[in-house]
Amino acid sequence: MTITTNTTETFTPLPDHTQLPCEDGTFVKNFQEHPQSILLTDSIRPVLEAKHPDGHYCIGQDSGIYWRITDPPLKGAEAPDWFYVPNVPPSLEGQPRRSYVLWQEFIPPQIIIEFVSGNGSEERDKTPWKGKFWIYETVIRPAYYAIYEVQKSSVEVYKINGGHYELMPANERGHFPIPELEVELGIWSGLYGNMELPWLRWWDSQGNLLLYGHEQAAQERQRTEQEHQRAERLAARLRELGVDPEELAD
C-alpha cells in the first residue's frame, strides 16, 4: 500500500513484524541450546517482573531482529540465541511479536547472548554489513553482547563504550556484572534437566545464584521440612520437661 499526499511525494510504509518472515527453516544447532535459553529466561524472570511491574519487556529466544530492509527480507535480520529488551509491551496490537523490528520500536536490546556451536568465528565476525559482531556493535547496539562457548566452559561479555565494544573483565567471583539489572552472568557447572554441563546462568549482585522453577520448589520443600523438624525437636524437648505441647498450642 502507498500513501499519496497533496504533493507529488509518495510514501511506502515500512513493513512491520506481521509482514516479515519469522523463520528461515533451519534447525536449532544442537540439543543444548533450547534448554539453555529456557534456563536463562526462567531464572531471570522474577528480576524482570520486579523491574517492570507493568510487564513491559520482552525476551527473544532464537528470534529475529530486523535492522535493515533487504531483498530477501531475512538478509536484513539477525536471530540471537537469547536477548532482552526493556520498556516495550509484550505484544503489539494484541498480537505476539513474530520478530523484533528496530524501525518499528526503536529501543535496542539491553543484552544479546549468542551460543557458539562452531569455532566462534561467526559470533566474532567484524566484517562490515555482514559480520554478526559488526552488526551488533554498529547497528543493533545492545549495551552488552555475550558469547557463550559450552565446549570451552567460558563466556565473553562485551560492553558498548564510545560506540565500540570493549571486553569486560570478570569480577572476583568470575562473573560479569550487568548493573542495570543488578545481576551477574557467569558459568555454573551442574545438572540441568538430564544434562550435566557448564551452563550459562545468572547471579544477583551479592553473588547468590538465581534459581529456576524446579530449584525454587526444591528449596521451598527443604525449608518446609526444616521447619517441621525444628517443631518436632521443640515438642520433644517440651515433653522431656513435662510440658504437653498441645496444651501450649491451646
KOLVO-127144 format. One line per 8 residues: number of its first residue (from 1); their letters; for each residue x, y, z of N, C-alpha, C. Coordinates in Angstrom, 3 decimals, always signed. Each point is the difference from the previous one (the first is absolute). Layout:
N
NUM> A> X:Y:Z:X:Y:Z:X:Y:Z  ...
***
This chain:
250
1> MTITTNTT> +0.854:-1.187:+0.000:-0.854:+1.187:+0.000:+0.884:+1.229:+0.000  -0.367:+1.016:-0.793:+0.717:+1.267:+0.011:-0.926:+1.096:+0.490  +0.593:+1.004:+0.585:-0.760:+1.153:+0.486:+0.391:+1.195:-0.849  -0.981:+0.683:-0.616:+0.262:+1.161:-0.844:-0.466:+1.250:+0.712  +0.868:+0.998:+0.099:-0.362:+1.273:+0.620:-0.443:+0.963:-1.092  -0.307:+1.247:+0.381:-0.416:+0.988:-0.990:+1.197:+0.597:-0.737  +1.190:-0.523:+0.300:+1.178:+0.371:-0.770:+0.270:-1.106:-0.998  +1.111:+0.089:-0.668:+0.344:-1.025:-0.975:+0.708:-1.182:+0.642
9> ETFTPLPD> +0.249:+0.042:+1.332:+0.733:-1.067:+0.677:-0.932:-1.162:+0.334  +0.511:-1.202:-0.097:-0.718:-1.180:+0.463:+0.865:-0.717:+1.013  -0.635:-0.612:+0.994:+0.708:-0.667:+1.082:-0.470:-1.445:+0.087  +0.958:-0.913:+0.065:-0.323:-1.407:+0.199:+0.306:-0.366:+1.442  -1.012:-0.345:+0.784:+0.251:-0.323:+1.411:+0.971:-1.163:+0.129  +0.845:+0.069:+1.015:+0.928:-1.087:+0.262:-0.767:-1.205:+0.531  +0.434:-1.221:-0.327:-0.701:-1.191:+0.494:+0.125:-0.138:+1.507  -1.022:-0.592:+0.627:+0.051:-0.243:+1.440:+0.231:-1.485:+0.250
17> HTQLPCED> -0.088:-0.404:+1.281:+0.341:-1.376:+0.369:-0.949:-1.029:-0.602  -1.208:+0.410:-0.370:-0.945:-0.948:-0.597:+0.265:-0.231:-1.484  +0.818:+0.865:-0.607:+0.246:-0.082:-1.436:+1.385:-0.538:-0.346  +0.782:-0.325:+1.016:+1.362:-0.481:-0.203:+0.108:-1.464:+0.392  +0.858:-0.785:-0.656:+0.150:-1.411:+0.366:+0.464:-0.155:+1.446  -0.525:-1.016:+0.687:+0.384:-0.231:+1.392:+0.834:-1.265:+0.154  +0.323:-0.686:-1.098:+0.845:-1.186:+0.069:+0.683:-0.197:-1.331  +1.159:-0.684:+0.056:+0.737:-0.240:-1.233:+0.054:-1.471:-0.377
25> GTFVKNFQ> -0.708:-0.856:+0.755:-0.073:-1.406:-0.333:+1.173:-0.835:+0.457  +0.932:+0.603:+0.741:+1.153:-0.765:+0.485:-0.315:-0.606:+1.355  +0.784:-1.018:+0.375:-0.180:-0.663:+1.278:+0.835:+0.681:+1.082  -0.423:-0.146:+1.267:+0.860:+0.376:+1.110:+1.274:-0.828:-0.091  +1.143:+0.601:+0.286:+1.273:-0.637:-0.325:+0.344:-1.196:+0.863  -0.424:-0.019:+1.262:+0.240:-1.190:+0.816:-1.049:-0.079:+1.096  -0.017:-1.124:+0.708:-1.057:-0.268:+0.979:+0.185:+0.788:+1.288  +1.134:+0.668:+0.171:+0.243:+0.752:+1.227:-0.535:+1.421:-0.065
33> EHPQSILL> -0.141:+0.542:-1.205:-0.327:+1.416:-0.130:-1.395:+0.333:+0.537  -0.989:-0.838:-0.313:-1.358:+0.313:+0.449:-0.117:-0.009:+1.525  +0.466:-1.060:+0.705:-0.065:+0.071:+1.466:+0.837:+1.132:+0.575  +1.113:+0.356:-0.639:+0.797:+1.122:+0.497:-0.809:+1.298:-0.033  -0.728:+0.223:-1.091:-0.844:+1.193:-0.080:-1.071:+0.008:+1.082  -0.631:-1.158:+0.209:-1.046:-0.095:+1.022:+0.570:+0.277:+1.385  +1.181:-0.517:+0.273:+0.636:+0.211:+1.300:+0.259:+1.482:+0.243  +0.516:+0.698:-0.999:+0.246:+1.434:+0.150:-1.302:+0.757:+0.246
41> TDSIRPVL> -1.031:-0.331:-0.762:-1.276:+0.718:+0.115:-0.694:-0.285:+1.319  -0.089:-1.270:+0.364:-0.722:-0.403:+1.207:+0.599:+0.636:+1.246  +1.322:+0.022:+0.085:+0.644:+0.476:+1.223:+0.014:+1.515:+0.126  -0.019:+0.727:-1.117:+0.055:+1.463:+0.098:-1.383:+0.645:-0.021  -1.037:-0.771:-0.308:-1.319:+0.611:-0.123:-0.464:+0.717:+1.272  +0.199:-0.558:+1.214:-0.397:+0.760:+1.202:+0.696:+1.355:+0.106  +1.258:+0.082:-0.421:+0.722:+1.275:+0.007:-0.658:+0.986:-0.954  -0.339:-0.468:-1.188:-0.603:+0.879:-0.994:-1.411:+0.411:+0.400
49> EAKHPDGH> -0.738:-0.891:+0.637:-1.347:+0.358:+0.453:+0.045:+1.051:+1.097  +1.021:-0.074:+0.858:+0.157:+1.025:+1.031:+0.435:+1.327:-0.613  +0.841:-0.065:-1.012:+0.495:+1.216:-0.655:-1.067:+0.640:-0.872  -0.880:-0.840:-0.579:-1.045:+0.495:-0.895:-1.369:-0.424:+0.532  -0.519:+0.649:+1.048:-1.302:-0.408:+0.550:-1.139:+0.129:-1.008  +0.193:+0.822:-1.034:-1.026:+0.112:-1.037:+0.109:-1.103:-1.048  +1.024:-0.864:+0.139:+0.178:-1.099:-0.942:+0.597:+0.409:-1.328  +0.525:+1.205:-0.086:+0.497:+0.498:-1.275:+1.473:-0.364:-0.193
57> YCIGQDSG> +0.211:-1.191:-0.515:+1.307:-0.477:-0.426:-0.246:-1.202:-0.899  +1.012:-0.370:-0.770:-0.137:-1.220:-0.795:+1.322:-0.755:-0.027  -0.109:-1.307:-0.123:+1.145:-0.893:-0.110:-0.126:-0.753:-1.318  +1.067:+0.010:-0.764:+0.037:-0.757:-1.246:+0.910:-1.199:+0.138  -0.437:-1.134:-0.512:+0.791:-1.232:+0.015:+0.065:-0.529:-1.429  +1.163:+0.199:-0.633:+0.177:-0.382:-1.406:-1.033:+0.709:-0.871  -0.286:+1.255:+0.344:-0.987:+0.806:-0.720:+0.713:+1.081:-0.811  -0.634:+0.390:-1.116:+0.630:+0.949:-0.898:-0.051:+1.432:+0.490
65> IYWRITDP> +1.096:+0.731:-0.228:+0.045:+1.447:+0.186:+0.261:+0.607:-1.387  -0.977:+0.730:-0.516:+0.171:+0.641:-1.306:+0.667:+1.360:+0.177  +1.092:+0.194:-0.729:+0.770:+1.239:+0.138:+0.113:+0.785:-1.303  -0.334:-0.599:-1.121:-0.055:+0.739:-1.270:-0.919:-0.735:-0.972  -0.451:+0.734:-1.032:-0.890:-0.564:-1.003:+0.845:-0.547:-1.138  -0.205:-1.281:-0.307:+0.759:-0.647:-1.068:-0.940:-0.885:-0.810  +0.506:-0.498:-1.084:-0.722:-0.962:-0.822:+0.939:-1.176:-0.278  -0.274:-1.192:+0.563:-1.164:-0.345:+0.830:+0.096:+0.604:+1.396
73> PLKGAEAP> -1.138:+0.139:+0.697:-0.022:+0.680:+1.294:+0.925:-0.607:+1.050  +0.153:-1.334:-0.007:+0.785:-0.650:+1.055:+1.464:+0.425:+0.000  +0.489:+0.528:-1.104:+1.378:+0.473:-0.032:+0.191:+1.261:+0.838  -1.102:+0.616:+0.378:+0.076:+1.187:+0.845:-0.307:-0.286:+1.451  +0.133:-1.256:+0.406:-0.335:-0.385:+1.377:+1.113:-0.839:+0.604  +0.139:+0.105:+1.308:+0.826:-0.913:+0.794:-0.912:-0.675:+1.009  +0.311:-1.242:+0.348:-0.834:-0.758:+0.941:+0.869:-0.445:+1.180  +0.195:+0.875:+0.991:+0.801:-0.390:+1.169:-0.621:-1.190:+0.724
81> DWFYVPNV> +0.845:-0.773:+0.652:-0.514:-1.133:+0.761:-0.840:+0.462:+1.189  +0.376:+1.156:+0.595:-0.772:+0.517:+1.136:+0.214:+1.506:+0.064  -1.081:+0.755:+0.228:+0.156:+1.441:+0.215:-1.163:+0.535:+0.831  +0.261:+1.133:+0.631:-0.986:+0.663:+0.865:-0.098:+1.466:-0.406  -1.248:+0.481:-0.130:-0.249:+1.405:-0.327:-0.856:+0.602:+1.108  +0.452:+1.091:+0.624:-0.802:+0.631:+1.053:-1.007:+0.995:-0.571  -1.064:+0.239:+0.777:-0.919:+1.119:-0.246:-0.722:-0.073:-1.348  -0.360:-1.208:-0.394:-0.852:-0.175:-1.179:-1.150:-0.914:+0.404
89> PPSLEGQP> -1.173:+0.165:-0.586:-1.133:-0.860:+0.373:+0.243:-1.436:-0.440  -0.589:-0.958:+0.705:+0.220:-1.411:-0.341:-0.649:-0.426:-1.304  -0.940:+0.788:-0.517:-0.642:-0.311:-1.280:-0.288:+1.314:-0.715  -0.286:-0.098:-1.275:-0.312:+1.173:-0.814:-1.401:-0.142:-0.560  -0.872:+0.927:+0.388:-1.389:-0.007:-0.455:-0.657:-1.359:+0.246  +0.317:-0.567:+1.166:-0.601:-1.264:+0.397:+0.620:-1.230:-0.621  +1.064:+0.165:-0.775:+0.642:-1.139:-0.655:+1.407:-0.208:+0.557  +0.371:-1.248:+0.306:+1.387:-0.267:+0.385:+0.929:+0.386:-1.143
97> RRSYVLWQ> +1.166:+0.501:+0.363:+0.960:+0.369:-1.038:+0.446:-1.225:-0.797  +0.035:+0.135:-1.305:+0.588:-1.020:-0.848:+1.510:+0.233:-0.118  +0.412:+1.240:+0.199:+1.407:+0.383:-0.024:+0.096:+1.361:+0.684  +1.239:+0.492:+0.177:+0.193:+1.308:+0.612:+0.536:+0.930:-1.089  -0.771:+1.032:-0.322:+0.296:+0.864:-1.137:+0.475:+1.351:+0.524  +1.282:+0.296:-0.215:+0.577:+1.203:+0.594:-0.646:+1.282:-0.509  -0.372:+0.054:-1.289:-0.602:+1.231:-0.500:-1.449:+0.147:+0.446  -0.546:-1.035:+0.631:-1.362:+0.075:+0.512:-0.012:+0.401:+1.472
105> EFIPPQII> +1.056:-0.355:+0.750:-0.018:+0.232:+1.449:+1.179:+0.800:+0.527  +1.114:+0.019:-0.691:+1.134:+0.886:+0.277:+0.850:-0.378:+1.214  -0.579:-0.592:+1.031:+0.770:-0.322:+1.204:+0.869:-1.222:-0.267  +1.319:+0.109:+0.158:+0.861:-1.160:-0.260:-0.041:-0.975:+1.168  +0.404:-1.242:-0.215:+0.112:-0.936:+1.115:+1.005:+0.498:+1.034  -0.235:-0.349:+1.264:+0.968:+0.291:+1.062:+1.193:-0.947:-0.087  -0.298:-1.274:-0.289:+1.052:-1.010:-0.100:-0.376:-1.019:-1.063  +0.995:-0.402:-0.772:-0.129:-1.080:-0.975:+1.005:-1.076:+0.372
113> IEFVSGNG> -0.436:-1.265:-0.048:+0.880:-1.132:+0.308:-0.011:-0.967:-1.168  +1.175:-0.373:-0.458:+0.142:-1.007:-1.045:+0.649:-1.253:+0.588  -0.534:-1.169:-0.390:+0.563:-1.287:+0.416:+0.847:-0.545:-1.153  +1.275:-0.172:+0.223:+0.897:-0.486:-1.045:-0.195:-1.496:-0.200  -0.229:-0.405:-1.251:-0.082:-1.427:-0.300:+1.134:-0.432:-0.924  +0.707:+0.955:-0.605:+1.150:-0.307:-0.847:+1.286:+0.421:+0.691  +0.824:+0.744:-0.736:+1.274:+0.452:+0.573:-0.052:+1.423:+0.531  -1.171:+0.642:-0.062:-0.154:+1.346:+0.528:+0.288:+1.105:-0.995
121> SEERDKTP> +0.444:-0.338:-1.210:+0.341:+1.036:-0.975:-1.236:+0.786:-0.450  -1.136:-0.674:-0.106:-1.230:+0.688:-0.418:-0.401:+1.056:+1.013  +0.087:-0.339:+1.276:-0.419:+0.925:+1.058:+0.982:+1.166:+0.173  +1.228:-0.156:-0.493:+1.032:+1.047:+0.141:+0.313:+0.690:-1.327  -0.793:-0.267:-1.011:+0.253:+0.529:-1.336:-0.270:+1.512:-0.039  +1.023:+0.782:-0.357:-0.107:+1.461:-0.045:-0.053:+0.528:-1.428  -0.331:-0.852:-0.964:-0.111:+0.436:-1.386:-1.140:+1.001:-0.143  +0.254:+1.231:-0.506:-1.068:+0.996:-0.124:-1.195:-0.514:-0.800
129> WKGKFWIY> -1.191:+0.239:+0.538:-1.286:-0.305:-0.595:-0.326:-1.487:-0.062  +0.933:-0.857:+0.381:-0.239:-1.437:-0.057:+0.281:-0.702:+1.322  +1.068:+0.381:+0.670:+0.421:-0.694:+1.207:-0.924:+0.257:+1.174  -0.271:-1.050:+0.745:-0.928:+0.101:+1.132:+0.498:+1.008:+1.043  +1.278:-0.065:+0.347:+0.558:+0.929:+0.987:-0.156:+1.441:-0.493  +0.315:+0.248:-1.283:-0.106:+1.349:-0.563:-1.432:+0.504:+0.043  -0.948:-0.853:-0.355:-1.405:+0.410:-0.016:-0.476:+0.349:+1.406  +0.362:-0.819:+0.972:-0.414:+0.300:+1.372:+0.651:+1.288:+0.497
137> ETVIRPAY> +1.283:+0.152:-0.259:+0.737:+1.160:+0.509:-0.408:+1.298:-0.692  -0.249:-0.070:-1.302:-0.168:+1.209:-0.799:-1.455:+0.396:-0.209  -0.897:-0.987:-0.113:-1.378:+0.303:-0.381:-0.994:-0.308:+1.115  -0.058:-1.247:+0.444:-0.995:-0.381:+1.016:+0.376:+0.576:+1.358  +1.275:-0.028:+0.349:+0.582:+0.698:+1.137:-0.618:-0.358:+1.365  -0.091:-1.260:+0.341:-0.342:-0.322:+1.390:+1.102:+0.488:+0.925  -0.361:+0.369:+1.209:+1.009:+0.488:+0.948:+1.018:-1.081:+0.327  -0.443:-1.279:-0.025:+0.885:-1.125:+0.314:-0.162:-1.076:-1.070
145> YAIYEVQK> +1.109:-0.606:-0.349:+0.004:-1.117:-0.947:+0.841:-1.115:+0.608  -0.614:-1.161:+0.202:+0.684:-1.137:+0.626:+0.136:-1.140:-0.988  +1.166:-0.630:+0.001:+0.284:-1.154:-0.848:+0.322:-1.173:+0.919  -0.874:-0.990:-0.007:+0.087:-1.150:+0.915:+0.451:-1.230:-0.764  +1.055:-0.648:+0.497:+0.528:-1.212:-0.626:-0.048:-1.146:+1.003  -0.988:-0.879:-0.178:-0.161:-1.106:+0.935:+1.200:-0.939:-0.063  +0.590:-0.188:-1.185:+1.128:-0.915:-0.130:+1.231:+0.490:+0.759  +0.134:+1.307:+0.132:+1.135:+0.573:+0.720:-0.356:+0.389:+1.432
153> SSVEVYKI> -1.270:-0.194:+0.368:-0.479:+0.395:+1.327:+0.346:+1.467:+0.269  -0.346:+0.866:-0.953:+0.400:+1.406:+0.117:-1.068:+0.917:-0.580  +0.062:+1.248:+0.424:-0.846:+1.038:-0.587:+0.813:+1.287:-0.070  -0.105:+0.679:-1.140:+0.569:+1.332:-0.172:-1.152:+0.992:+0.036  +0.186:+1.110:+0.711:-1.038:+1.027:+0.044:+0.627:+1.326:-0.437  -0.636:+0.625:-0.981:+0.449:+1.289:-0.518:-1.012:+1.071:+0.403  +0.512:+1.183:+0.297:-0.857:+1.137:+0.353:+0.293:+1.152:-0.949  -1.068:+0.637:-0.487:+0.185:+1.104:-0.932:+0.612:+1.191:+0.728
161> NGGHYELM> +1.002:+0.607:-0.601:+0.679:+1.152:+0.602:+0.532:+0.877:-1.125  -0.541:+1.207:-0.117:+0.435:+0.896:-1.045:-0.265:-0.519:-1.398  -1.077:-0.767:-0.146:-0.359:-0.504:-1.311:+0.637:-1.316:-0.377  +0.831:-0.560:+0.900:+0.658:-1.272:-0.298:-0.093:-0.924:+1.211  +0.067:-1.301:-0.273:-0.042:-0.974:+1.074:+1.378:-0.156:+0.639  +0.002:-0.032:+1.323:+1.205:-0.299:+0.765:-0.245:-1.271:+0.797  +0.986:-0.892:-0.019:-0.107:-1.247:+0.753:+0.036:+0.298:+1.491  -1.005:-0.477:+0.724:-0.083:+0.257:+1.432:+0.878:-0.977:+0.781
169> PANERGHF> +0.638:+0.460:+1.060:+0.688:-0.932:+0.893:-0.997:-0.652:+0.955  +0.278:-1.230:+0.395:-0.850:-0.660:+0.993:+0.274:+0.589:+1.378  -0.993:-0.083:+0.895:+0.219:+0.457:+1.379:+0.659:-1.102:+0.817  +0.089:+0.217:+1.306:+0.699:-0.954:+0.863:-0.680:-1.363:+0.054  -1.270:-0.066:-0.407:-0.711:-1.278:-0.021:+0.075:-0.674:-1.375  +0.681:+0.646:-0.932:+0.059:-0.533:-1.352:-1.245:+0.297:-0.805  -0.809:+0.974:+0.451:-1.245:+0.365:-0.662:+0.140:+1.369:-0.664  -1.004:+0.330:-0.831:-0.005:+1.264:-0.719:-1.244:+0.797:+0.422
177> PIPELEVE> +0.193:+1.088:+0.740:-1.144:+0.755:+0.510:-0.768:+0.726:-1.114  -1.323:-0.039:+0.124:-0.907:+0.782:-0.841:-0.733:+0.931:+0.960  +0.590:+1.161:+0.327:-0.559:+0.836:+1.076:-1.419:+0.463:-0.252  -0.375:+0.204:-1.264:-1.360:+0.454:-0.301:-1.057:-0.972:+0.502  +0.353:-1.278:+0.086:-0.931:-1.022:+0.478:+0.342:-0.497:+1.400  +1.120:+0.488:+0.552:+0.491:-0.444:+1.305:+0.217:-1.516:+0.015  +0.556:-0.495:-1.098:+0.315:-1.425:-0.108:+1.415:-0.161:-0.535  +0.484:-1.230:+0.067:+1.287:-0.374:-0.568:-0.201:-1.219:-0.895
185> LGIWSGLY> +0.811:-0.092:-1.034:-0.058:-1.113:-0.935:+1.279:-0.811:+0.123  -0.136:-1.326:+0.030:+1.188:-0.835:+0.132:-0.302:-1.458:-0.306  +0.994:-0.846:+0.229:-0.091:-1.419:-0.285:-0.247:-0.780:+1.285  -0.959:-0.920:-0.056:-0.341:-0.887:+1.116:+0.049:-1.426:-0.519  +0.801:-0.840:+0.602:+0.082:-1.400:-0.418:-0.905:-0.845:+0.871  -0.912:-0.720:-0.619:-0.924:-0.826:+0.763:-1.026:-0.651:-0.901  -0.975:-0.644:+0.636:-1.039:-0.741:-0.710:-1.220:+0.884:-0.192  -0.400:+0.158:-1.244:-1.253:+0.676:-0.330:-0.749:-0.905:-0.966
193> GNMELPWL> -1.238:-0.338:+0.353:-0.695:-1.016:-0.763:+0.729:-1.320:+0.189  +0.412:-0.615:-1.074:+0.760:-1.244:+0.111:+1.414:+0.140:-0.567  +0.486:+1.269:-0.076:+1.333:+0.241:-0.537:+0.863:+0.725:+1.020  +1.173:-0.536:+0.277:+0.954:+0.662:+0.883:+1.033:+0.693:-0.871  -0.034:+1.341:+0.024:+0.813:+0.815:-0.887:+0.391:+1.304:+0.700  +0.924:+0.744:-0.590:+0.254:+1.362:+0.482:-1.046:+0.954:-0.586  -1.045:+0.265:+0.768:-1.122:+0.813:-0.468:+0.259:+1.488:+0.234  -0.562:+0.815:-0.849:+0.023:+1.445:+0.185:-1.158:+0.381:+0.917
201> RWWDSQGN> +0.330:+0.738:+1.101:-1.036:+0.309:+0.990:+0.166:+1.401:+0.561  -1.058:+0.417:+0.738:-0.033:+1.300:+0.652:+0.234:-0.142:+1.500  +0.630:+1.013:+0.586:+0.104:+0.174:+1.445:-0.482:+1.402:+0.340  -0.405:+0.226:+1.251:-0.316:+1.368:+0.395:+1.296:+0.750:+0.293  -0.101:+1.284:+0.324:+1.199:+0.825:+0.170:+0.788:-0.374:+1.239  -0.573:-0.823:+0.890:+0.731:-0.490:+1.175:+0.628:-1.372:-0.256  -0.193:-0.532:-1.188:+0.605:-1.277:-0.346:-0.868:-1.210:+0.292  -1.295:+0.211:+0.267:-0.918:-1.114:+0.236:-0.588:-0.472:-1.326
209> LLLYGHEQ> +0.075:-1.299:-0.244:-0.505:-0.572:-1.239:-1.504:+0.234:-0.123  -0.455:+0.477:-1.153:-1.431:+0.144:-0.250:-0.562:-1.355:-0.412  -0.968:-0.471:+0.748:-0.512:-1.354:-0.184:-1.088:-0.041:-1.068  -0.072:-1.117:-0.692:-1.111:-0.225:-0.920:-1.113:-0.733:+0.746  -1.122:-0.232:-0.659:-1.210:-0.485:+0.670:+0.179:-1.253:+0.824  +0.639:-1.032:-0.552:+0.180:-1.253:+0.723:+0.871:+0.208:+1.234  +1.049:+0.800:-0.125:+0.865:+0.283:+1.151:-0.752:+0.775:+1.070  -0.824:+0.944:-0.411:-0.783:+0.776:+0.959:-0.955:-0.901:+0.776
217> AAQERQRT> -0.660:-0.927:-0.710:-0.922:-0.923:+0.660:+0.744:-0.910:+0.970  +1.174:-0.501:-0.416:+0.793:-0.866:+0.877:+0.463:+0.745:+1.237  +0.391:+1.266:-0.180:+0.421:+0.814:+1.137:-1.154:+0.226:+0.975  -1.187:+0.226:-0.534:-1.167:+0.205:+0.863:-0.345:-1.279:+0.752  +0.100:-1.162:-0.660:-0.249:-1.270:+0.682:+1.014:-0.212:+1.120  +1.249:+0.336:-0.266:+1.035:-0.155:+1.018:-0.258:+0.921:+1.184  -0.424:+1.239:-0.285:-0.287:+0.952:+1.076:-1.179:-0.492:+0.847  -1.030:-0.532:-0.653:-1.162:-0.522:+0.723:+0.391:-1.188:+0.868
225> EQEHQRAE> +0.829:-0.897:-0.531:+0.449:-1.166:+0.755:+0.849:+0.419:+1.200  +0.852:+0.983:-0.166:+0.827:+0.482:+1.107:-0.860:+0.612:+1.104  -1.016:+0.745:-0.389:-0.900:+0.584:+0.993:-0.762:-1.090:+0.746  -0.415:-1.035:-0.731:-0.704:-1.131:+0.630:+0.900:-0.716:+0.995  +1.258:-0.202:-0.368:+0.942:-0.677:+0.897:+0.283:+0.844:+1.242  +0.101:+1.321:-0.176:+0.210:+0.873:+1.169:-1.190:-0.076:+0.940  -1.195:-0.029:-0.565:-1.198:-0.083:+0.834:-0.045:-1.331:+0.751  +0.392:-1.087:-0.644:+0.009:-1.302:+0.654:+1.037:-0.047:+1.126
233> RLAARLRE> +1.166:+0.592:-0.237:+1.033:+0.022:+1.046:-0.459:+0.819:+1.197  -0.664:+1.114:-0.261:-0.511:+0.826:+1.094:-1.065:-0.748:+0.787  -0.896:-0.700:-0.700:-1.047:-0.758:+0.680:+0.608:-1.110:+0.859  +1.035:-0.668:-0.537:+0.653:-1.064:+0.769:+0.659:+0.560:+1.249  +0.628:+1.167:-0.134:+0.655:+0.613:+1.171:-1.025:+0.389:+1.055  -1.147:+0.515:-0.426:-1.049:+0.373:+0.947:-0.522:-1.224:+0.744  -0.144:-1.114:-0.691:-0.462:-1.221:+0.657:+1.018:-0.466:+1.042  +1.278:+0.140:-0.314:+1.029:-0.373:+0.976:-0.122:+0.838:+1.271
241> LGVDPEEL> -0.484:+1.227:-0.159:-0.164:+0.891:+1.147:-1.364:-0.156:+0.669  -0.769:-0.956:-0.512:-1.321:-0.249:+0.590:-1.071:+0.943:-0.457  +0.205:+0.656:-1.150:-0.977:+0.939:-0.529:-0.645:-0.601:-1.239  -1.329:+0.079:-0.058:-0.727:-0.519:-1.141:-0.033:+1.081:-1.087  +0.629:-0.233:-1.137:+0.010:+1.025:-1.080:-1.394:+0.400:-0.461  -0.951:-0.945:+0.018:-1.334:+0.331:-0.451:-0.685:+0.979:+0.940  +0.303:-0.107:+1.294:-0.581:+0.954:+0.956:+0.550:+1.397:-0.250  +1.270:+0.096:-0.338:+0.577:+1.303:-0.312:-0.644:+0.598:-1.246
249> AD> -0.292:-0.888:-0.966:-0.626:+0.472:-1.220:-1.385:+0.537:+0.265  -0.718:-0.632:+0.955:-1.346:+0.474:+0.339:+0.065:+1.354:+0.707
***
